[in-house]
Amino acid sequence: MGIDFNRIAIKIGSNVLTRRDGTLDITRMSALVDQIAELHKAGIEIILVSSGAVASGRSEVCPAKKLDSVDQRQLFSAVGQAKLINRYYELFREHGISVGQVLTMKENFSTRRHYLNQKNCMTVMLENGVIPIVNENDTISVSELMFTDNDELSGLIASMMDAQALIILSNIDGIYDGSPTDPGSRVIREIGQDKDLSSYIQTSKSSFGRGGMLTKTNIARKVADEGITVIIANGKRDNILVEIMKNERLRMKDKGWDCPITPDDNPSSLIPNPLNYTRFIPSPEPVSSIKKWIAHSEGFAKGELHINHRATELLFSDKAVSILPVGITDIIGEFEKDDIVRIIDFNGKPIGVGKANCDSSQARETMGKHGKKSVVHYDYLYIE
């Protein structure tokens, strides 16, 4: 089948891969691998971000004594990751597809050099027909070093690898206009950049993962703002990945885009988005690779630049504007040249991040002065 997207990231959540008792659901895992293999053989490059290591290890190990949450997570993930990747290896091998394990940590995204090293590793894998299977290195990542969850990681990976789409598989159909347990609630099919979701999103977290729908929504919005289609769907539905791809192609054709339907499709039975899933509409504005990295680097910020009312207005205008010393009213924290800094508007609200063009002492010397070099250049600035 011909598919418009040629590179996608797929995130499979813990609640998709685990049974109610917390053990790994091999049947579901096998079904998802079958679907990924079908897409792979159709010419789609796939990066798989998979949860399930901790849940996998939980079913293998019975601790000799009561462990605190960090020790428990490290133990279960160390055992479970080996079991998880071995299972993926065997399942994909049945399709003649090679896979490779990529374990990462949040701090691996903190510098441009580490970021590009990871990107190069996965690019080489894709060029050689290998599917990267990415997970957080839970044996090392603890407390402040952890991602919020694999939703955050999948957003970073999709952005870093210039994917056209990110599919987040959860155990519900998408973003609802009410509680998912309410029979009257309906899935919101499409979400644009101006859609207010604050009254819809629940803050409860998943049973076996660390995140929830609020995290998924925040990540989806950020990734869609970078021009990447984001889909949140139910990974427990049969053939969900293949049907989503067919459905997206039909949606594009319906809009008059060049997206041919192949003989194995049935146009009469496929209309744009007949499936229950939520699609975040991507921004039409392209985002550079460096800005994608900066957009996801807020957690690594070393300091703050507070700007005045006029500078804030200019940043939200249609002009390409850098942050000049004359518009800075205060500098909080210490940072070096090329460190990430937060941008704070005149009301004290964080509005973005950028890469500093100088260190904090140099920035303080020129703060408020005209005719000085920018502290954050436009090319290295991301405004939310």
N, C-alpha and C positions, 0 to 999 in steps of 0.2 A: 504494500500500500504506500502511495506517495504521501509524505507528510511535510508540511511547510517548515516546521522547526527542524533545524539540523543539529542543534545542541541543546540539551535540556538537563536540568538538575532535578533529581527526584529525592525527596526526603520522606523516609518511612518512620513514623513515630512508634514509640514503645507500645502504645495502646493498640496499634495495628498488629504488631508482632507477638504480643503476649496474650495468653488465655486469662481467664478470670482469676486463676490461682497463681498467676505471675510467671508461669513457665512459658517457654518459647513455643509459638504456634507454627510448627513445621509445615503444616498443610497450607496455611496462609502465605508463609514465606515462599514456598515452592510455587504457588500460583502467581505471586508477584514477579518472581524470577522468570517464569514463563512469559509473562507480558513484557518485561524489560528486554528479554531475548528477542521477542518478535519485533519490538521497536528498533533494537540494535541491528537486526538483520535487514531492516528496511532502510538502513543508512543513517540512523540517528545516533549521534554521539551522546552518551549518557554518563553523568556523574551521579553516583548513588550516595546519598548521605543517610546512613542507617543507624538508628538507635537499637537498643535491645541487648547490649553487652551486659549491663547490670542485671537485667531480668534473666538473661541466659545463665549467668553465674549463680544467681540466687537458687536456681533449681539443681545446681551441681554441688554446692558446698554447704555444709552445716557447721557453722563456727563452733569451736570448742568452748568459747566463752562469749558473754554478751559484749558486742562491739559498739563503739560510738558510730555516728553516721558517716564520718570520714573514713574510718578504718573499714567499715562494712562496704562502702562504695568502692574503695580501692581493691579489696579482696574479691568482691563479686565481679568487678569489671576486668580484673586481671585474668580470672578464669574464664569469664563469659565471653570476652573479646576473642579469645582463641577458638572457643566453640562456635561463635557466630561467624567468624571469617572462614573457618573450615567448612561450615555448612554452606555458605555462599559459594565457596570454591567448588564443592561437589555438585551443587545444583546448576551452576553456570557451565561446568565442564560437560554436563549432559547435552548442552546446546553447542558445544565446541567453542565456548567463549572464555577468554582468560580474564581474570580479575586481579586487582592489586589492592593491598591495604594501605590506607593513608591515615595515620593517627596524628592529630594536631592539637594545639592548645591555643588559647586566646592570645597569649603573648607572641605567638608566631605571626600574628597579623599586625603587630605593633610597629615594626619598622618596614620600610619599603623593600629593603633587601630580602628579609625573610619572606615577605609577601610574594615577591617575584620568584623566589626559589621554589615556593610551593606551587605557584602557577606553572612554572617550567616543568616540574615533576609530573603534574597531571596532564599537561599538554603533550609531553612525550608519550605518556601512557595512551592517551586518546589517539595519537597519530599511529600507534602500533596496534590499534584494535583492542586495547585493554580497558576494561571498565574500572575506574577508580572507586573504591568503596571507602568512604570517609566517615570517621567518627572522632569524637573528642577523646583524647588520651586520659580517661578517667582515673587511671592509676596515679597520675601526676597532678592533674588539674583538680585543685580543691579550693574551696572558699572563694576569695576574690579573683582567683585565676581562672574560674570556670566561666564558660558561656552561660547565658541565661538558660539555654537548652539547645537542642540540635536545630530548632527553628532558626535561631540566630546564626548558628554555624552554616546552615544551608543557604541563608541569605548572603552571607559573606562569600561562600563558594560560588553561587550562581553569578554574583557580581564579578568576582575575581576571574572566573573562567569565561566571561562574556557569553553566558547562556542566553538563548532567546526566551526561555521559559523556566520557571521554577514551579514544580508541582509538590505541594505539601499534603501528604496523606495522613489523615487523622482517623478517628473512629466515629466522626459525625460528618454529615454531608457538606458542611460549609459554614458560612456566617448566617445566622438566623435573624429574623426581625423580631424575635422574642426568645423566650427560653426554649432550647431544643427539646425539652420534655413536654412542652405545651403543644397539644394536637393542632392548635390554631396557628402555630408559628410556621413560617415559610422561609426557605433558603433565599437569600439575596443573590440573584444570578450575576449581576455585574456591579462593580463598585468603582466609581470614578474618583479623581483626586479631591473633589469638593464634597464627597459624601460624608456626612457626620454620622459616625457609628457609636458615639459615646453612650447612647441609650440602649444599644443592642448587646454590647459585649459584656459577658460575664467574666469575673476575675478568678473564678475557681480554676484549680490546676488539674491536670490529668492524673489518673490513678497511679501510673507507673513512671511517668516522665516528670520533668521539673517545670514544664511550661504549661500554658493554657491558651485559650482563644485570644486573649488580650495580647500576648506575646506574638502569636501568629499574625494578628492583624497589624501590629506595629511594624513587624519585619516585612510583611507583604507590601505595606504602603511605601516603605523606604525603597524596596527593590523595584516596585512598579514605577516609582519616581525616576529611576535610573533607566527606564525604557524596557524593562523586562516584564513579560506577562507572568502573573502569579496566579496559581489556581490552588484552592483549598478544597479537597475532596475526601470522600470516604474510602479508605484503603481496604475496607472489608467487603466492598461491593465487587461482584464478579466482573473480571475483565475491565476494571475501571480505567487503567492507564491507556489501553488500546482504544476504548470508547471515547475517552477525552480527546485523544489525538485526532480521531476521525471527526469528532464533533467540532473541534477547533478549525479543522480544514473546511468543513461545510459552512461554518460561521464566516470564515474569510471569503469563501466563494459567494455567499449570500450578500456580502458587502461589495461584491464586484472585483475582489482582488484576484490575481492570477494564482489559482490554487487548484489544479486539475483533480477531478474525481476519477479514481481508478476503477476497473471493472468489478473489483471485489466489494466496492461500496454500494449501498442501496439508498439513493437519494430520497426516495419516497418515505423511508423509515427514519431518516436522519435529518432533523431540522436543527438550526442553530440553538445550541444549549438546551436540548430536551432533557439532558441529565441534570440531576440535582448536584450542582457544585457552584462554588463562588469563584468568579473571575475578576481579578483586579486589573483594570485597564491600564496598560503601560503608557508612560509619558511619551509623546512624539519627539521630544527633544533629546538628542544623543548626549551621553555623558562620557567624558574622557576616562581613560583607565586610572589616571592619577586621582581624579575626583571621586571615582568609585571607591578607591582605597580610603580616601579622606572621609567620605560619607559614613563609613563603617568604623571609624577610628575614634569616636567620641569617648569610648571607655579608656583610651590611652592618653587623654589630654593631660598635659603637665601644668597648665595655667589658664588664666582667663584674661581676655581683652574686653573691657567694658567700653561701649561706644555711645556717642551722643545721639540726639534725636535726628539730626540731619544725616549722619552717617547711616543710621538705621533705615531711613527713608530711601537713601540711594541704593542700599543693598537689595531692597525689595522692588526697585524700579527695573525697567527693561535694559538699563545700561550695564556694561561690564565694568564693575567697580571693585577696586582693591581697597584694603583697609589701610588708610594713611594715618600717621601719628596725630594729625590735626583733629581727627574724629575720635580719638581715644581719650576717655576720661579717667580710667583707672586700669591698673595692671595687677592682677592677683597671682601669687605663686611665682616660682622660679622655673625657667625653661631655657633650653639651649636652641641654637639655630637648627631648623628642620624638625623640631618637636611639634606635636599636635597641640593646639590651644583651642579652648572654647571661645565662642563669640557671644557676648552678653549684651542685649539691647539696653536702651535708656531706662526701661522699666524693670531691669534686673532679670529678664527672661532669656534663657539660652535659645539662640536662633541658628546656630551652626557651629562648624569647626573649620580649622584651617591649619596649614603648615607654616610655622613661623619663619620669617625671612631674616631674623636676627635673634639674639638672646634677650632675656628679660631686662638685663641692665641697660643694654643699648636701646631697647624699646622705651624704657622709662626716661632716658636722657632726651629723647625726641618727642615724647608724648605732648600733644597739644600744639605742636609747632608746625608751621607751614613749610612747604617746599622740601620736605624730607622723604626719603625712600620708604616705600610701603612696608608695613610690618607683616602683612599677609597679602600676597599677590593674588589677583583674581583667579589665575590658573590653578591655584592651590587652596581654593576656598569653596566650601560647600554650605549653602544656606538651606535650611529645612523648609 
